[in-house]
């Protein structure tokens, strides 16, 4: 082994397994080490509780959307922004503001599906907009 290749070897562990034919598009790791996962091709948001060591956990479906689920980002503690899109027909996008609290709790959908956005990540980089959206200001 050369002296330039002294990086420690990674220990890989399967945390959770999803059904076959699922495209896991994006994830957000929460402060308690649980994970929110978007399954794009099924339009779903999943919750994976924090694993204990090498233990596998069962993912829990939080919500099924009418569109493809895309990016998810934590705007502030336990508040997430998630983008859902319809690439194939209408090409519209929806930005959801999700409140997630407690282990395995359900998300509260604050931004109505009727409030359409074509943000494609623009708002995900600006957490202060999450507070404005939640309060109803534009």
N, C-alpha and C positions, 0 to 999 in steps of 0.2 A: 504494500500500500504506500502510495506516495505521501509525503508530508502535507501536501495540499488537500488531501482527501481524508481529513480526520473528523468529519462531521459525525455526530452520534447517529446510530441507526434508529429509525422511527419504529415504534411499536404500534401497529395498526389493529384496531378492534372494531368489529361491527357493532354499532350502537343500536340500530333498528333496521328492519327489513320492510320494504314496501311491496305491494302487489306487483306482479309482472306488468310490463308495458306502461310503467309510470315514468314520466319525464320530470324529475325533480329540478325545477328551474332555479330557485333561489332559497336562501335560508337566512335567518336572523337568530343569533345566539343571545339568549336573555341573560340577565345578571345572575340568575339562579342556575345557569348552565343548561336549562331546557332550551329547546330549539323550535322555532316556527318554520315550517317548510311549505313552499308553494309547489304544487304538482300541476304544471302548466297544461298538459294535454287533457287533464280531467277537470280543470277549473276548481281546484280544491286547495284549502289551507289546512295543514296538519300540525299537530302538537306532538313533540317528542320529549318526554320527561327526561330529566338529567339521569344518566346511567350511573350505577354504583360499581366502579371498577370495570371488570370485563363483562358485566351483566348486560344482556340485551333487553330492550324495552319495547313494548308494543306502541306504535304510533296511534294517535287518536285523531280522527277527523273532526275539525272544528267547524268548517263551513264549506258548502259547495256553491260556487258562483255560476252565473250564466255565461261568463266569458272566461278566456284563458287567464290564469293567474301568473303574474310576472314577478317583478321585483318587490322586495319587502325590506324596510329599513326601520330601525328604532329612532323615533323622533325625540323622545324623552322617555324616562323610565316607564316601562310597561305601556307605552303608547307607540303604535306602529303605523306607518303609511304603507299601503300595498296598492300596486297598480294592476288593474285587470284590463285586458284588451280583447277586441274582436278583430283579428288580423284578416280573416278570410272573407268577410261579407261587408259589414258596415264600417270597419276600420276605426271605430270609436274606442276611447279609453275612459276608464273610470278610476278615480283615486279614492280609496277607502281609508278612513281613519279608524284604527282598531284599538280598543282598550282591552288589554289582557292582564288579568290579575289572578294570582293564586295558581297552584299546580293544576293544570288541565282545565282551567276555567274557559268559558266560552267568550268569544270576542263580542263587543258591542259595536254595531255598525253605525257610526255617527254621521258620516257624509252620505246622504241619500244617493241611491243608484241613479236617480234622475239628474244629478248635478254632474254633467259630463265635462271631462277635461281631456286634452290631448297633450299631456305633460311629458310623457316618455322620459321620466327621470328628473325633469327640471325641478319639480317641487320636492322630490325626495332628498335633494341636497340642501333644502332650506327648512329646517325644523320649525322655525318661527311661523311658517305658513300653516303648520298643523294646528297651532293654537288659534289662528285667525279663522281657519276652516271650521273648527269645532265651535267657535263662538258665533258663526254665521256671517262674519264680515268677509268681504271679498277684497 
